[in-house]
Amino acid sequence: MDGEPASGDVVRVADHRDSFLAWAYFNKASKLQARVLDWNEAASIDAEWWRSRVRESLDRRKGIPGLDGTDVYRAVYAEADCLPGLIVDRYGDFLVLQALTAGIERVKDTVRDALLEAAAPKGIFERSDPEPRKLEGLGPSAGVIAGAAPPERVEVVEKGRRFLVDIAGGQKTGFYIDQRDNRARVAEYARGKDILDLFAYTGGFSVCSLLAGASRATLVESSYPALETAEKNLAANGIDESMAELVQGNAFEVARSFRDSGKTFDLVIADPPKFAQSRGQLAGAERAYKDVNLLAMKLLAPGGILATFSCSGAVEIEHFSRVVAWAAADANRHVQILGRLSQGPDHPVVPAFPESEYLKGLLCRVL
């Protein structure tokens, strides 16, 4: 380093001959000390640069097929949208912002004003995840940063289906937006089937599957408030309460009790939380993913369908596939992979930044 840049300062990155490589913002406290902003030496990383990048990201969402009839999606996806450390999700008339780095914290007011100008939301709520911020030397930050406060539950529409979202207290930014296309894909296999939805959260997969003709759904979720919202989501979509059973409890324990009682299902969905926050936690995550898939396969009737997911960025799809294969071997099942699943196009993947593809899933037939 030449000089003593402060956290969040924009710095010039050069090679050993002092030839320009990129503009980046700096943070000495982070393991990722420089995050690239622009490869163009003529670029000026000023307020207008940030406003322009935000507008461009929002404009790109307007051209995404399949977002008609949908007002819940990712509007800014960090490095994939050339705005490292910034996440913005749209929930109807509200935006939820995550400022995950010192660089974004420095320009948060500029970003907020750009979002107000380009998207005209009723309000912007900050839900900056404390864990990534801790790695950046930052404290937690949450609350209204512009406009009105969101109601306790915001109603959104996803492909014509209605969901209630707790922006202030729900998981992630309130809803698993990244599973939108996967909910629809799994629902294609749901007609006439008895479904088990493990780690159901607020019931997104079950709502879509029941609307597609599933005969019944059992939702298992440890969070009582999430199950309350799931019940409201079922009602909001006109689904009779007799078609769904809501079970509060640890998904592993509930699945084992179903297995021990000889209960089986035609379709099992396993969408657990992130088991590996980093590569150092891969061994433990591997065991957890194997266990949940082993249990799911034991609960499937012959020829049943398994939709299984990992949102751990440290777990690559090839590794996840091997874990499912190991689970199949221990369960004495033959598995056919019918499709590989990932996040929707509002969460674009950048080839030079493979970590941007964090969500991976397998749609399987289990024989």
C-alpha positions in Angstrom: 0.0 0.0 0.0 1.0 3.6 -0.7 -0.3 5.8 2.1 -2.9 4.9 4.8 -6.4 4.6 3.2 -9.3 4.5 5.6 -12.0 1.9 5.6 -14.3 2.5 2.7 -11.9 4.7 0.8 -11.7 4.1 -3.0 -8.2 3.0 -4.0 -6.3 2.4 -7.2 -5.2 -1.2 -7.7 -2.1 -1.7 -9.8 0.3 -4.5 -10.8 4.0 -4.7 -10.0 4.8 -2.4 -12.9 2.3 0.2 -11.5 0.0 -0.5 -14.5 -3.7 0.2 -13.6 -5.9 -2.8 -12.9 -9.0 -1.5 -11.2 -10.7 0.9 -8.8 -11.8 -0.7 -5.6 -12.9 0.2 -2.1 -10.6 -0.7 0.7 -11.0 -2.1 4.2 -7.9 -3.1 6.2 -10.1 -4.9 8.8 -11.5 -7.4 6.2 -9.8 -10.5 4.7 -11.0 -9.1 1.4 -9.2 -5.8 1.6 -10.0 -4.5 -1.8 -13.3 -5.1 -3.6 -13.4 -4.2 -7.3 -15.7 -1.4 -8.4 -14.6 -0.5 -11.9 -12.0 -1.8 -14.4 -12.0 1.5 -16.3 -9.2 3.8 -15.3 -11.1 6.8 -16.6 -14.0 6.2 -14.3 -14.7 8.6 -11.5 -16.1 6.8 -8.4 -18.2 9.7 -7.2 -21.9 10.1 -6.2 -23.1 10.0 -9.8 -21.2 6.8 -10.4 -23.1 5.1 -7.5 -26.4 6.6 -8.6 -25.8 5.3 -12.2 -24.9 1.8 -11.0 -28.1 1.6 -8.9 -30.3 2.8 -11.8 -28.7 0.3 -14.2 -29.3 -2.6 -11.8 -33.0 -1.6 -11.3 -33.5 -1.2 -15.1 -32.1 -4.7 -15.8 -34.8 -6.2 -13.7 -37.4 -4.8 -16.0 -36.3 -7.1 -18.8 -36.3 -10.3 -16.9 -38.9 -12.8 -18.3 -41.3 -14.3 -15.7 -41.4 -11.3 -13.4 -44.8 -10.2 -14.8 -47.4 -10.4 -12.0 -44.5 -10.3 -9.5 -43.6 -7.5 -7.1 -41.1 -9.3 -5.0 -37.6 -9.8 -6.4 -33.9 -8.9 -5.9 -33.2 -5.5 -7.3 -29.5 -5.3 -6.6 -27.3 -8.3 -6.1 -23.9 -7.2 -4.9 -20.9 -8.2 -7.0 -23.1 -9.7 -9.7 -24.5 -6.2 -10.3 -21.1 -4.5 -9.9 -22.0 -3.2 -6.5 -20.1 -5.4 -4.0 -21.5 -5.5 -0.6 -25.0 -4.1 -1.5 -28.2 -6.1 -1.5 -31.6 -4.5 -2.3 -34.8 -6.6 -2.4 -38.2 -5.3 -3.4 -41.3 -6.2 -1.5 -44.3 -4.5 -3.1 -44.1 -0.8 -2.3 -41.1 -1.3 0.0 -37.4 -1.9 -0.4 -35.1 -3.7 2.0 -31.4 -2.8 1.9 -28.4 -4.6 3.2 -25.1 -2.7 3.5 -22.6 -5.5 4.2 -19.3 -3.8 3.8 -17.5 -0.6 5.0 -17.4 0.6 1.4 -21.2 0.5 1.1 -21.6 1.9 4.6 -19.6 4.9 3.5 -22.0 5.7 0.6 -25.3 4.3 2.1 -27.0 7.8 2.0 -26.1 8.2 -1.7 -27.4 4.7 -2.4 -30.6 5.4 -0.4 -31.2 8.6 -2.4 -30.6 6.8 -5.7 -33.2 4.2 -4.7 -35.7 6.8 -3.8 -35.3 8.5 -7.1 -35.2 5.4 -9.3 -37.8 3.2 -7.6 -40.0 5.7 -5.6 -40.8 3.2 -2.8 -43.1 4.0 0.1 -40.2 3.3 2.4 -36.7 1.7 2.6 -35.9 -0.6 5.5 -32.4 -1.6 6.4 -31.7 -5.2 7.4 -27.9 -5.4 7.4 -26.9 -8.9 8.4 -24.6 -8.5 11.5 -22.3 -11.4 10.7 -20.8 -10.1 7.4 -20.6 -6.6 9.0 -18.7 -8.0 11.9 -16.1 -9.3 9.5 -15.8 -5.8 8.1 -15.4 -4.2 11.6 -18.9 -2.8 11.6 -21.8 -3.1 14.1 -25.3 -4.2 13.3 -27.7 -1.7 11.6 -31.4 -2.1 11.1 -34.5 0.2 10.8 -36.3 2.6 8.6 -33.8 4.7 6.6 -36.3 6.5 4.3 -40.0 7.0 4.0 -42.6 5.0 5.9 -42.1 2.0 8.1 -43.4 -1.2 6.6 -46.5 -2.8 8.2 -46.1 -5.9 10.4 -46.6 -8.0 7.3 -46.3 -6.8 3.8 -48.4 -8.5 1.2 -46.5 -9.3 -2.1 -47.5 -11.2 -5.3 -45.2 -13.8 -6.8 -46.4 -15.2 -10.1 -50.0 -14.4 -9.1 -49.6 -16.1 -5.7 -50.0 -14.0 -2.5 -47.5 -14.1 0.4 -47.2 -12.1 3.6 -43.7 -11.0 4.5 -42.3 -9.9 7.8 -39.7 -7.4 6.6 -38.4 -6.4 10.0 -38.2 -9.8 11.7 -38.2 -12.5 9.0 -35.3 -14.6 7.8 -32.9 -13.0 5.3 -34.7 -9.9 4.2 -38.0 -11.4 5.0 -38.7 -14.1 2.3 -36.7 -16.6 0.2 -37.0 -14.6 -3.0 -34.3 -16.8 -4.6 -36.6 -19.8 -4.6 -39.3 -18.3 -6.8 -38.6 -20.3 -9.9 -37.9 -23.4 -7.9 -41.2 -23.2 -6.2 -42.9 -23.2 -9.6 -40.7 -26.1 -10.9 -41.3 -28.3 -7.9 -45.1 -27.6 -8.1 -45.1 -29.2 -11.6 -44.6 -32.5 -9.9 -47.1 -32.0 -7.1 -50.5 -32.9 -8.6 -52.2 -35.6 -6.6 -49.2 -36.0 -4.2 -49.0 -36.0 -0.5 -46.2 -33.5 0.3 -43.7 -33.1 3.2 -42.2 -29.7 3.4 -39.2 -29.7 5.7 -37.8 -26.3 6.9 -41.0 -24.9 5.5 -40.5 -21.3 6.8 -43.6 -19.4 5.7 -44.9 -22.1 3.4 -43.8 -20.9 -0.1 -43.3 -24.4 -1.5 -46.4 -25.8 0.0 -48.6 -22.9 -1.2 -47.4 -23.4 -4.8 -47.7 -27.2 -4.7 -51.2 -27.1 -3.3 -52.3 -24.6 -5.8 -50.9 -26.9 -8.5 -53.1 -29.8 -7.3 -51.2 -31.5 -4.4 -53.6 -33.5 -2.3 -52.1 -32.5 1.0 -49.1 -30.9 2.6 -47.3 -31.3 5.9 -45.3 -28.2 6.8 -42.5 -28.7 9.4 -40.9 -25.5 10.8 -39.2 -24.7 14.2 -40.3 -21.1 14.2 -43.8 -20.5 15.5 -44.1 -17.0 14.0 -43.1 -18.4 10.6 -45.7 -21.1 10.9 -48.3 -18.5 11.8 -47.4 -16.6 8.6 -47.5 -19.9 6.7 -51.1 -20.4 7.9 -52.0 -16.9 6.7 -50.3 -17.5 3.4 -52.4 -20.7 2.8 -55.6 -18.7 3.6 -54.5 -15.8 1.4 -54.4 -18.1 -1.6 -57.8 -19.7 -0.9 -56.4 -23.1 0.3 -58.7 -25.0 2.6 -57.0 -25.5 6.0 -57.9 -29.2 5.9 -55.4 -29.6 3.1 -52.4 -28.7 5.3 -50.9 -29.8 8.6 -48.6 -27.4 10.3 -46.0 -29.0 12.7 -43.8 -26.9 14.9 -40.5 -28.6 15.7 -37.0 -29.5 14.8 -37.1 -30.8 11.2 -34.6 -33.6 11.9 -36.5 -34.8 15.0 -39.9 -34.6 13.3 -38.6 -36.5 10.2 -37.2 -39.2 12.4 -40.5 -39.6 14.2 -42.3 -39.9 10.9 -39.8 -42.5 9.8 -40.1 -44.5 13.0 -43.9 -44.5 12.6 -43.7 -45.8 9.0 -45.2 -42.7 7.5 -44.4 -42.0 3.8 -44.9 -39.2 1.4 -45.0 -38.8 -2.4 -42.9 -35.6 -2.5 -40.4 -34.3 0.0 -39.0 -30.8 -0.1 -35.9 -30.1 2.0 -34.8 -26.5 2.0 -32.6 -26.2 5.2 -30.8 -23.1 6.4 -27.2 -22.4 5.6 -25.2 -25.2 7.3 -21.8 -23.9 6.3 -21.0 -20.2 6.8 -17.4 -20.8 5.6 -15.2 -23.5 4.2 -14.0 -24.3 7.7 -17.5 -25.6 8.5 -17.8 -27.9 5.5 -17.3 -31.1 7.4 -20.2 -30.4 9.8 -22.4 -29.1 7.0 -21.7 -32.3 5.0 -22.9 -34.5 7.8 -26.1 -32.3 8.2 -26.9 -32.4 4.5 -26.3 -36.1 4.4 -28.6 -36.7 7.4 -31.5 -34.6 6.0 -31.4 -36.3 2.6 -31.1 -39.7 4.1 -34.2 -39.0 6.2 -36.0 -37.5 3.3 -35.3 -40.6 1.1 -36.5 -43.0 3.9 -39.8 -41.0 4.0 -40.5 -41.3 0.3 -42.8 -43.8 -1.2 -41.1 -45.8 -4.1 -40.8 -43.5 -7.1 -41.3 -40.4 -5.0 -39.8 -37.0 -5.8 -37.2 -35.3 -3.7 -36.4 -31.6 -4.0 -33.3 -30.9 -2.0 -31.4 -27.6 -1.6 -28.3 -26.1 -0.2 -27.9 -22.3 0.2 -24.3 -22.6 1.6 -22.0 -20.8 -0.8 -19.1 -22.9 0.4 -20.8 -26.1 -0.8 -20.4 -26.5 -4.6 -23.0 -28.3 -6.6 -20.6 -31.2 -7.4 -20.0 -31.7 -3.7 -23.7 -31.4 -2.9 -24.4 -34.1 -5.5 -21.9 -36.4 -3.9 -23.5 -35.9 -0.5 -26.9 -36.8 -1.9 -25.3 -39.9 -3.5 -23.8 -40.9 -0.1 -27.2 -40.5 1.5 -28.8 -42.6 -1.2 -26.3 -45.4 -0.6 -27.0 -45.4 3.1 -30.7 -45.3 2.5 -30.4 -48.2 0.0 -32.2 -46.1 -2.6 -31.5 -45.5 -6.3 -31.7 -41.8 -7.2 -32.3 -40.3 -10.6 -31.5 -36.6 -11.0 -34.3 -35.0 -13.0 -33.0 -31.5 -12.9 -30.5 -29.1 -11.2 -31.9 -26.0 -9.6 -30.4 -22.6 -8.8 -31.5 -19.1 -7.9 -33.6 -17.0 -10.3 -32.3 -14.6 -12.9 -32.8 -11.6 -10.6 -29.8 -13.2 -8.7 -27.5 -13.4 -11.8 -24.3 -15.5 -11.7 -21.0 -14.0 -12.7 -18.5 -16.6 -14.2 -15.5 -14.7 -12.8 -17.2 -14.7 -9.3 -18.5 -18.3 -8.8 -19.5 -17.5 -5.2 -22.4 -15.6 -6.8 -24.1 -19.0 -7.4 -24.8 -19.9 -3.8 -28.1 -21.6 -4.1 -28.1 -25.1 -5.6 -30.7 -27.8 -5.7 -31.5 -31.2 -7.1 -34.8 -32.5 -8.3 -34.7 -36.3 -7.9 -36.8 -39.4 -8.4 -36.0 -41.9 -5.6 -36.5 -45.6 -6.4 
